[in-house]
Every structure is written in C-alpha cells, then in structure tokens.
Amino acid sequence: PRVVSFSSTKMSPTNSSQYHREHRHRHSSTYRYYSFAVTAMFASAATRSAAAYSIGKSAFVPSAGASRVAAAASRSASTTSGAFSRTPTMYADPGQAEVILVGCGAPNRGMGWYHAVQMLDKKCPHASLDFIVEPWFMGPGGEGPGGPEFKEWQAESEAKYGVKFATSLDDLPPPTAPRLALISGRTADNPRLLTESIAHGSKCIYLEKPGAPTVTELEQMAKEAEDAGVEVLMGYNKNVCKYVRKTREFAETVPGSHVTFVSNNAYENTPESLGECFERNAEGMLKNMAIHELALLVSFYDVSVDNIESVTADKEFSSMQALPGPSGKEYTDFDKIKFTIKTKTGKEVSVAADRCGGTDSYATVSDASGEEAFRYYMPDDEDKKLVEELTAKYPTAMPYFFTQDPDYITVKERVAKHTVDGEPAEGIATIGIAVETLKVAEYLTPILQEQLQ
C-alpha cells in the first residue's frame, strides 16, 4: 500500500477522479471539506427535531436518526483531522474500498479480529483494511483478559501492514476512497456505531448479525441509513454457503422433501463455558448463533411472522438452562434447540442448533416418508484441508472461524466490490432481510421457551 500524510498531502487524481465522478451526487464535498459537508447535511434536520433520543430497552424515537447523526457530525467537525493529522497512514488503491473495522474484539476469539486477519492477508481483493476502531481493548479493557494479547497483535499489525488503530470513529480522517464500515461490535452498540459510521463518510455498511438488540432499533437503523443514502448489507454468510446451495438444489429433486439445517459450536459442555457464552451473547441463541439459519428460512422458505402457521420444539433434543456468567449475573438461554416451522403457504423446514455440538454444520434432506436422502457438511472434504491449515496457523482461535472461512471471504469481497462499483452484491442479505429475521427470532423465543418448560 502507498503511504500518505494527511497533514500535507491531498488525495491524488489517480486514485480519486473516478470515485468523485461517480459519487459526487452522494458525497459532494466529503473528501476535501468533510466536516463542514456532513454538518450542513444534517443541521436542518437536527434543528427541526426537538426530541432527544433514549437508549435502553426502549427504541430510539422517530427523530433519533437525524439527532444522532447530527451530533456525531458535529463531533467530527470539531476534530479537524483527528488522531491521524500528523501520522502517515495507508489508504486504498484504485478499485478498492477503504475499510474501517468497527469493533475488533480479542485475538483468536472476536469475529472482528478474524475479519481483520482475512483482509490483512489480502483475501478480499476489493477491500483495503485501513483503520481498526477498538474502544474496549484500547481503553478500559486493556489491562484485563485479552488486553495484553490485543496490544501485541496491534503492534504487530501496525508494523507489518500499516493499518491504523483508534478508540473512536471521531479520530479518523476523511475518506480518500469509497468507505466501507464493517461493524462487528457488541450488538447493543450497533445503533450508535451505525450513526457514527454514516456521519464519518461511509458509503456502505457491513453489519454483523443480528444487527441490533430489537426489531424496533433495527427498523430505525434501516430508516436512518436509507435517509442518508447509505446501503446496509448483512454478514449472513450462510446465505452464500456451498452446503446450503447444494442442499436446496437436491431438495428440489425430491418430491415432498423436508430440509433440516444443523448448526454446531464447540463450547465445552460445562456451566462455566456455557455461562460465559450466555453472558457474552446475551441477546440469546436465536438472535445469535441460530440467527444465520433463521435468515436462510426468511430468504428461501417464505418464513415470516405473518406466514408462520405453527412452530414445534423437539423436546427430546432441546435444552434450556439458567447459568451465571463471569459477572455473576444469571442468564437463561438454550444451549441447544431444535424446532420445525410450518408456513401458511405450505412449506415446512427445521432448524437445530447446539452450542456444544462440535465444529461442523450441515443440512439434511428427507423424503416424503421421513427417510434421510441427502446430507452435506460444512466443511466438506474439499475444504477440510484448509481447516487443517488454519487450525495449525491459529491453534487457539475459535474453530468455527475455519469451517466458515471461505464464506466470510465471499461476503466481505462482494460487499467491498459493491461499495466500489455499485454493482449488486449477489446473494448478500440486506438489512430488510435482517429486520424480518429478527422479527422471527423475537417471535419464536418465548414460544419455544414455553414449550420447553
């Protein structure tokens, strides 16, 4: 990557002219006068909006999007060139999106960290990871569990790749290429992070599942992004998985077929391990681990809250526990769940998810008599060699990173390319799909809990 100092060097025509021609209508003065442009864009909206926003169990009020964006833009305007005003930094080459990773997490455990590893290793040609925003491990969590490991990885990444780290989006300079924000922080922080990403010049946002804690908040985020002309695409990688495609194709050849999607994680089956999992993923299994399968149902099987005729838990398979997390607070969640949904339009599909089921996910197709006719694993034999190589390279990382490695790359690359050229990101779930998926998760959770009591 080339090097530029933001204090003295402006963006060169070679890497910016095409981008300016194509996107001047959306970010007319963003790159040279970014702070003033964003402030102006939202000043009138902020003036008209008298209501403030509230954060907590209630969702943002209707005026919240404009208010939050205006506040973030104002902070940006007051910080002329941020933490990088005198610091050389890399930037995207022509044809690449300038990526900000918002929420990295701990090395070997955080999904954001694995996204970073893939982009720094140049696995996504259209993505240039230029900035990593990590407020926890560069702040209060720096001396706690995972903090020293993060600092070591940060120093290594800065030295080897030139990527710049910050504690806040407010510290970043204006974009010098189509900016893609990859938000992989805590679910509860996503509404604020989306607002700040919009205010800081993002053309597109890659939002990790489930997107927001509640449907209401996610709907508000979708409206906020639409009003700002910013597209939000979701990290539902199983929508592009090989095993999903092959299962659906086979099911079409079997009269009266029934598909079951099975998702496994490799947590230890102990109160300590599951309690930590429950606390870290406090939104619950259906909004976390199994949300990928629910997105498949929404995308391909006509499942929606309005179209669900019935849902039936498999009580023999399923388990729900109340366990204390590391903080001592108790959390109730499924450690494994299996259920079948029937729709009003005549479709039927099943999902099984097990926190302690191992590293493989798969799907099965049964015929009209209930006999299994097809099973396809992720990873398949073709991908197992890659899993072995990645396990050797990152022996302490979460195993599910490796089984889904090619799909993570596919989603990021398609979103990054779309950010640059505007062509459709084939197979990538939109925030609209995410809203419907989250609605299904919220609908199913109390019903399944009641059936298992």
C-alpha positions in Angstrom: 0.0 0.0 0.0 1.0 3.6 -0.7 1.7 6.0 2.2 0.3 9.5 2.6 0.4 12.0 5.4 -3.0 13.6 6.0 -1.4 16.8 7.3 0.2 17.8 4.0 -0.9 15.5 1.1 -4.2 15.6 -0.7 -5.8 12.7 -2.5 -4.2 12.2 -5.9 -6.3 12.3 -9.0 -5.1 8.8 -10.0 -7.0 7.1 -7.2 -9.9 9.5 -6.8 -11.1 11.0 -10.0 -13.4 8.1 -11.0 -14.8 7.9 -7.5 -15.5 11.6 -7.4 -17.2 11.5 -10.8 -19.4 8.5 -9.8 -20.4 9.6 -6.3 -20.4 13.3 -6.3 -24.1 13.3 -6.0 -24.0 11.5 -2.7 -20.9 12.9 -1.0 -20.4 16.1 -3.0 -17.7 17.7 -0.8 -17.0 14.9 1.6 -13.3 14.3 0.8 -11.9 17.8 1.0 -14.3 19.5 3.3 -15.8 16.5 5.0 -16.5 18.0 8.4 -18.4 21.0 7.0 -20.3 19.0 4.5 -21.7 16.5 7.0 -22.6 19.2 9.5 -24.5 21.0 6.8 -26.3 17.9 5.6 -27.8 17.3 9.0 -28.1 20.8 10.5 -31.6 21.5 9.3 -32.8 18.0 10.3 -31.3 18.5 13.8 -32.9 21.9 14.1 -36.4 20.6 13.1 -36.1 17.7 15.5 -36.8 18.8 19.1 -37.0 15.4 20.6 -33.9 13.7 22.0 -33.3 10.0 21.9 -33.3 7.5 24.6 -31.1 4.4 24.9 -32.0 1.2 26.8 -34.8 -1.2 26.5 -36.9 1.3 24.6 -36.0 2.0 20.9 -34.9 5.3 19.5 -37.7 7.7 18.9 -38.5 8.6 15.3 -36.3 11.6 15.2 -33.4 9.8 16.7 -31.6 9.0 13.5 -31.2 12.6 12.4 -30.3 13.7 16.0 -27.7 11.1 16.5 -26.1 11.7 13.0 -26.1 15.5 13.6 -24.4 15.0 17.0 -21.8 12.7 15.5 -21.2 15.0 12.6 -20.8 17.9 15.0 -18.1 16.0 16.9 -16.4 15.2 13.7 -16.4 18.8 12.6 -14.8 19.9 15.8 -11.9 17.5 15.3 -10.3 18.7 12.1 -8.2 15.8 11.1 -8.5 13.5 14.1 -5.8 11.4 15.6 -4.0 11.0 12.3 -3.3 14.6 11.4 0.4 14.1 11.6 0.6 10.4 11.2 1.3 8.7 7.9 -1.2 6.0 7.0 -2.0 3.6 4.3 -5.1 4.0 2.0 -6.9 2.0 -0.5 -5.6 1.5 -4.0 -7.8 2.4 -7.0 -10.6 -0.1 -7.2 -10.6 -0.9 -3.5 -12.9 0.2 -0.7 -11.4 1.9 2.3 -12.5 -0.4 5.1 -13.0 0.6 8.7 -13.3 -2.3 11.1 -15.5 -1.1 14.0 -15.2 -3.5 16.9 -12.3 -5.9 16.6 -12.6 -8.0 19.8 -9.9 -10.2 21.3 -7.4 -12.0 19.1 -8.5 -15.6 18.4 -11.9 -15.0 19.8 -13.5 -12.0 18.3 -15.3 -12.2 14.9 -14.0 -8.8 14.1 -10.4 -10.0 14.7 -10.9 -12.8 12.1 -12.4 -10.3 9.6 -9.2 -8.3 10.1 -6.9 -11.3 9.6 -8.6 -12.2 6.3 -8.4 -8.6 4.9 -4.8 -8.0 6.1 -3.9 -11.3 4.4 -5.3 -9.8 1.2 -8.0 -12.5 0.9 -10.6 -9.8 -0.3 -9.1 -8.0 -3.3 -11.5 -5.1 -3.2 -11.1 -4.5 0.5 -8.3 -2.4 2.0 -8.4 -2.5 5.8 -7.1 0.9 6.6 -8.5 1.5 10.1 -9.5 -0.6 13.2 -11.6 1.1 15.9 -11.5 -0.8 19.2 -12.5 1.2 22.2 -12.5 -1.6 24.8 -9.1 -3.2 24.4 -7.5 0.2 23.7 -9.4 1.6 26.7 -10.8 0.1 29.9 -10.2 -3.5 28.9 -6.6 -3.0 28.0 -5.3 -4.5 31.3 -8.0 -7.2 31.6 -8.4 -10.6 30.0 -7.4 -10.4 26.3 -5.9 -6.9 26.7 -2.2 -7.9 26.5 -2.8 -10.2 23.6 -4.6 -7.4 21.8 -1.8 -4.9 22.3 0.7 -7.4 21.0 -1.4 -8.1 17.9 -2.0 -4.3 17.4 1.7 -3.6 17.4 2.4 -6.4 15.0 -0.4 -5.3 12.6 0.7 -1.7 12.7 4.3 -2.6 11.9 3.6 -5.3 9.3 0.6 -3.8 7.4 0.5 -0.1 8.3 -3.1 -0.4 9.5 -4.1 2.4 12.0 -5.9 1.8 15.3 -8.2 4.2 17.0 -10.6 4.2 20.0 -13.3 6.1 18.2 -14.6 6.9 14.7 -14.2 10.5 15.7 -10.4 10.0 15.5 -10.5 9.1 11.8 -9.5 11.3 8.9 -12.0 11.9 6.0 -12.2 9.1 3.5 -10.0 9.0 0.4 -11.8 6.2 -1.4 -15.3 4.7 -1.2 -15.6 4.0 2.6 -17.0 0.7 3.9 -17.6 0.4 7.6 -17.6 -3.2 8.9 -19.4 -3.1 12.2 -18.6 -6.1 14.4 -19.0 -4.7 17.9 -21.4 -5.6 20.7 -25.0 -5.9 19.4 -26.2 -3.3 21.9 -23.7 -0.7 20.5 -24.7 -1.2 16.8 -27.3 1.6 16.6 -24.8 4.2 17.8 -22.0 2.7 15.7 -24.1 2.9 12.5 -24.9 6.5 13.2 -21.3 7.4 13.6 -20.3 5.4 10.5 -22.7 7.3 8.4 -21.5 10.6 9.8 -17.9 9.7 9.0 -18.5 9.2 5.3 -19.3 5.6 4.9 -20.8 4.8 1.5 -21.8 1.3 2.6 -22.1 -0.6 5.9 -21.4 -4.3 6.5 -23.4 -5.1 9.7 -22.8 -8.2 11.6 -25.7 -10.3 12.8 -28.3 -9.8 14.3 -27.8 -6.0 13.6 -29.5 -4.6 16.7 -30.9 -5.9 20.1 -34.5 -5.4 19.0 -36.6 -5.2 15.8 -37.6 -1.6 16.6 -34.0 -0.5 16.8 -33.1 -2.3 13.6 -36.0 -0.7 11.8 -34.9 2.7 12.9 -31.3 2.0 11.7 -32.7 0.9 8.3 -34.6 4.2 8.0 -31.7 6.2 9.2 -29.4 4.7 6.6 -32.0 5.0 3.8 -32.5 8.7 4.6 -28.7 9.2 4.4 -28.4 7.3 1.1 -26.2 4.7 2.7 -26.7 1.0 2.0 -26.5 -1.6 4.8 -25.7 -5.2 4.0 -25.6 -8.1 6.5 -22.9 -10.6 7.4 -25.2 -13.6 7.0 -22.5 -15.7 5.4 -24.6 -18.9 5.3 -26.7 -17.4 2.6 -23.7 -17.9 0.3 -22.5 -21.3 1.7 -21.8 -24.2 -0.6 -23.7 -26.7 1.7 -26.8 -24.5 1.7 -26.8 -24.2 -2.1 -26.2 -27.9 -2.7 -28.9 -28.9 -0.1 -31.5 -26.6 -1.7 -30.7 -27.9 -5.2 -31.0 -31.5 -4.1 -34.3 -30.9 -2.2 -35.8 -29.6 -5.4 -35.3 -33.1 -7.0 -37.1 -34.9 -4.1 -40.9 -34.9 -4.1 -42.2 -34.0 -0.6 -38.7 -33.2 0.7 -38.0 -31.8 4.1 -34.9 -29.8 4.9 -33.2 -29.5 8.3 -30.4 -27.0 8.9 -28.0 -28.0 11.7 -25.6 -25.5 13.3 -22.9 -26.5 15.8 -20.4 -24.7 18.0 -17.6 -26.2 20.1 -18.1 -24.8 23.5 -17.3 -27.1 26.4 -20.4 -28.6 28.0 -19.7 -27.1 31.4 -21.6 -24.4 33.4 -18.5 -22.2 33.3 -18.1 -22.3 29.5 -21.8 -22.0 28.7 -22.3 -19.3 31.3 -19.6 -17.2 29.7 -21.2 -17.9 26.3 -24.6 -16.9 27.6 -23.3 -13.6 29.0 -21.2 -12.7 26.0 -24.1 -13.4 23.7 -26.8 -12.0 26.0 -29.2 -11.4 23.1 -29.9 -15.2 23.2 -29.3 -18.1 20.9 -32.0 -17.3 18.3 -30.6 -13.8 17.9 -27.0 -15.0 17.9 -25.9 -18.5 16.9 -29.1 -19.6 15.2 -29.8 -16.3 13.5 -28.0 -17.5 10.4 -30.4 -20.4 10.0 -33.4 -18.1 10.6 -32.0 -15.8 7.8 -32.0 -18.8 5.5 -35.6 -19.5 6.4 -36.6 -15.9 5.7 -34.6 -15.7 2.5 -35.5 -19.1 0.9 -38.5 -20.6 2.6 -41.1 -17.8 2.9 -40.8 -17.7 6.7 -42.1 -14.5 8.3 -44.0 -13.8 11.5 -47.2 -13.3 9.4 -46.7 -16.5 7.4 -45.9 -18.9 10.3 -48.7 -21.4 10.9 -47.0 -23.4 13.6 -43.7 -24.0 15.4 -42.9 -27.1 17.3 -39.9 -27.7 19.6 -38.2 -31.1 19.6 -38.2 -31.6 23.4 -36.0 -34.7 23.3 -33.2 -32.8 21.6 -33.6 -29.3 23.1 -32.3 -27.9 26.4 -32.6 -24.6 28.2 -30.5 -23.6 31.2 -30.2 -20.7 33.7 -26.5 -20.2 34.3 -24.3 -17.4 35.9 -21.9 -15.6 33.7 -18.4 -14.4 34.7 -20.0 -11.3 36.2 -22.2 -13.4 38.5 -25.4 -12.4 36.8 -27.6 -15.3 35.7 -28.7 -15.8 32.1 -31.4 -18.1 30.7 -30.9 -19.4 27.2 -30.9 -22.5 25.0 -27.7 -24.5 25.0 -29.3 -26.5 22.2 -32.6 -26.2 20.4 -34.4 -27.9 17.5 -37.8 -26.9 16.0 -39.9 -27.3 12.9 -41.8 -24.4 11.3 -44.8 -24.8 9.1 -45.9 -21.9 7.0 -49.4 -20.9 5.8 -48.2 -21.3 2.2 -47.5 -25.0 2.8 -43.7 -25.1 3.4 -42.1 -26.9 6.2 -38.4 -26.6 7.4 -36.5 -27.5 10.5 -33.5 -26.0 12.4 -31.2 -27.5 15.0 -28.5 -25.6 16.9 -26.2 -26.9 19.6 -23.6 -24.8 21.4 -21.6 -27.9 22.3 -22.2 -30.0 19.2 -18.8 -29.7 17.6 -17.3 -27.8 14.7 -19.3 -29.0 11.7 -22.6 -27.6 10.4 -24.6 -29.5 7.9 -28.0 -29.8 6.3 -30.1 -32.9 5.5 -32.9 -33.6 3.1 -35.5 -36.2 4.0 -38.0 -37.7 1.5 -41.8 -37.9 2.0 -41.5 -41.0 4.2 -39.1 -39.2 6.6 -36.0 -41.2 5.4 -32.8 -39.1 5.1 -31.9 -38.9 1.4 -29.0 -36.4 1.5 -26.6 -34.8 3.9 -24.0 -32.2 3.1 -21.4 -30.9 5.6 -19.6 -27.7 6.1 -16.7 -28.1 5.7 -16.9 -30.7 3.0 -13.9 -32.9 2.1 -12.6 -30.3 -0.3 -12.5 -27.7 2.5 -11.1 -29.9 5.3 -7.5 -29.3 4.2 -8.0 -25.6 4.5 -9.4 -26.1 8.0 -6.4 -28.1 9.0 -4.0 -25.4 7.7 -5.9 -22.6 9.5 -6.0 -24.7 12.7 -2.3 -25.1 12.6 -1.7 -21.4 11.9 -4.2 -20.2 14.6 -4.3 -23.1 17.1 -6.1 -21.2 19.9 -8.8 -19.5 17.7 -12.4 -20.4 17.7 -12.8 -23.5 15.4 -15.9 -22.2 13.7 -13.8 -19.4 12.1 -12.1 -22.0 9.9 -15.1 -24.0 8.8 -16.7 -20.8 7.5 -13.5 -19.1 6.3 -14.4 -19.2 2.6 -17.8 -17.8 3.2 -16.6 -14.9 5.3 -14.3 -14.0 2.5 -17.1 -14.3 -0.1 -19.4 -11.9 1.8 -16.7 -9.3 2.5 -15.4 -9.4 -1.0 -18.9 -9.0 -2.6 -19.8 -6.1 -0.2 -16.4 -4.4 -0.8 -16.8 -4.7 -4.6 -20.3 -3.4 -4.4 -19.0 -0.4 -2.4 -16.6 0.4 -5.2 -18.6 -0.2 -8.3 -22.2 -0.2 -7.2 -23.0 -3.5 -8.9 -25.4 -5.8 -6.9 -23.8 -7.8 -4.2 -25.1 -11.2 -5.3 -26.7 -13.3 -2.5 -25.9 -10.9 0.3 -28.7 -10.3 2.8 -30.0 -6.7 3.0 -31.0 -5.0 6.3 -34.6 -5.6 5.2 -33.9 -9.4 5.4 -32.3 -8.8 8.8 -35.4 -7.0 10.1 -37.6 -9.9 9.1 -35.2 -12.4 10.5 -35.0 -10.6 13.9 -38.8 -10.4 14.0 -38.9 -14.2 13.6 -36.3 -14.6 16.3 -38.3 -12.4 18.7 -41.5 -14.3 17.8 -40.0 -17.8 18.3 -38.1 -17.3 21.5 -41.0 -17.1 24.0 -42.9 -19.8 22.2 -40.0 -22.3 22.3 -39.2 -21.3 25.9 -42.8 -22.0 26.9 -42.8 -25.4 25.1 -39.6 -26.5 27.0 -40.8 -25.5 30.5 
